[in-house]
Amino acid sequence: MYLSVFTDELAVDVTEALPIVKSWGLDHVDLRGRVLGGHFQQLSDQQLVELGQMLDEHGLQVGCLESSLAKVHLPDAQRQSEEEAKLESIIRVAEALDCNLVRSFFYWQPGQEERGELAVRPDALQQVLTTFGPLANRARGGSLTRRD
């Protein structure tokens, strides 16, 4: 186990956050937004190289990629396709930064009236599992799950 900080929680870009995090004696950072001016998933290959060099210069590793993957309620086919494309971007970044831990949601983001229902509605649970299954399978294929 290790301590890590969401770099964007410091309200500065990662370029300013890394020295701060390192000054606190930490070895890991979590990436989400404010990464070279955008979200980590939007980084170009060149920006990933630059970010990797910055991390190395500060002796830091990425602990977790804090994505919004599947943070939508029971999506239609078009939105599922968009989430699949998002996952491909996440896999690309994860490989470049040598980080296989990614935060994901699971297609259950209900309104107030449905909160708590997933635990007592097997039909809804099965729908969520069926819908999320392709993402989980691709994540496994992209080495985003540990096999210890």
C-alpha positions in Angstrom: 0.0 0.0 0.0 1.2 3.5 -0.7 -0.1 7.1 -0.4 -0.9 9.0 -3.5 -2.4 12.3 -4.4 -4.7 13.4 -7.2 -2.5 16.0 -8.8 -5.5 18.1 -10.0 -6.7 18.4 -6.5 -3.9 20.9 -6.0 -5.7 23.2 -8.5 -2.6 23.5 -10.7 -1.3 21.6 -13.7 0.7 18.5 -13.2 3.9 20.4 -14.1 3.4 22.4 -10.9 2.0 19.6 -8.8 4.8 17.1 -9.2 7.4 19.1 -7.3 4.9 19.8 -4.5 3.9 16.1 -4.2 7.6 15.1 -4.1 8.3 17.7 -1.4 5.8 15.9 0.8 7.8 12.8 0.5 5.4 10.8 -1.6 6.4 8.5 -4.4 3.1 8.2 -6.3 0.6 10.5 -7.9 -2.9 9.9 -9.4 -3.7 11.5 -12.7 -7.1 12.8 -13.8 -7.3 16.4 -15.1 -4.9 19.3 -15.4 -2.4 17.1 -17.1 -0.5 19.2 -19.5 -3.6 21.3 -19.9 -6.2 18.6 -20.3 -7.3 15.2 -19.1 -4.8 12.4 -19.1 -6.8 10.5 -21.8 -6.3 13.3 -24.3 -2.4 13.3 -24.2 -0.6 12.9 -27.4 2.2 10.3 -27.7 4.8 13.2 -27.4 3.0 14.5 -24.3 3.1 11.1 -22.7 6.9 10.9 -23.3 7.2 14.4 -21.7 5.1 13.4 -18.8 7.0 10.2 -18.2 10.3 12.2 -18.2 8.8 14.7 -15.6 7.7 11.8 -13.4 11.2 10.2 -13.6 12.8 13.6 -12.8 10.8 13.8 -9.7 11.2 10.1 -8.8 7.4 9.6 -9.0 5.2 6.9 -10.3 1.6 6.9 -11.3 -0.4 5.1 -8.7 -3.8 5.2 -10.5 -5.3 6.7 -13.6 -8.5 8.3 -12.3 -10.9 7.8 -15.2 -14.6 8.4 -15.6 -14.9 5.2 -17.5 -18.5 3.9 -17.5 -19.7 6.7 -15.3 -23.0 6.8 -17.0 -26.3 5.1 -16.2 -27.2 2.1 -18.4 -26.0 3.6 -21.7 -27.4 3.1 -25.1 -25.2 1.5 -27.9 -23.8 4.8 -29.0 -22.6 5.7 -25.5 -21.2 2.2 -25.0 -19.2 2.7 -28.1 -17.9 6.1 -26.8 -16.9 4.4 -23.5 -15.1 1.6 -25.5 -13.1 4.3 -27.3 -12.3 6.0 -24.0 -11.0 2.7 -22.7 -8.6 2.4 -25.7 -7.2 5.8 -24.8 -6.8 4.7 -21.2 -5.0 1.6 -22.2 -2.6 3.6 -24.3 -1.8 5.9 -21.4 -1.6 3.1 -18.9 1.0 1.3 -21.1 3.0 4.5 -21.7 3.1 5.3 -17.9 3.4 1.7 -16.7 0.3 1.9 -14.6 -2.2 -0.9 -14.6 -4.6 0.5 -11.9 -7.5 2.5 -13.4 -10.5 3.8 -11.6 -13.7 2.8 -13.4 -17.4 3.0 -12.7 -19.8 0.3 -13.8 -22.8 1.8 -15.7 -24.9 2.3 -12.6 -25.4 6.1 -12.0 -29.1 6.2 -11.1 -31.2 9.2 -10.1 -32.5 9.5 -6.6 -35.5 7.3 -7.1 -33.3 4.3 -8.1 -30.5 4.7 -5.5 -30.0 1.5 -3.6 -32.0 -0.6 -6.0 -29.1 -2.5 -7.6 -28.7 -4.6 -4.5 -32.4 -5.7 -4.6 -33.0 -5.9 -8.3 -31.3 -8.9 -9.9 -32.6 -7.9 -13.3 -30.9 -4.5 -13.1 -27.7 -6.1 -11.7 -27.6 -8.5 -14.7 -28.2 -5.6 -17.1 -25.3 -3.7 -15.6 -23.0 -6.8 -15.7 -23.9 -7.6 -19.2 -23.4 -4.1 -20.4 -20.1 -3.7 -18.5 -18.7 -7.1 -19.5 -17.1 -6.0 -22.8 -15.2 -3.2 -21.0 -14.0 -5.6 -18.4 -12.8 -8.1 -21.0 -11.0 -5.5 -23.0 -9.3 -4.2 -19.8 -8.1 -7.7 -19.0 -6.7 -7.9 -22.6 -5.1 -4.6 -22.2 -3.2 -5.7 -19.0 -5.2 -3.4 -16.7 -5.9 -6.0 -14.2 -3.3 -7.6 -11.9 -2.9 -11.3 -11.9 -0.9 -11.8 -8.7 
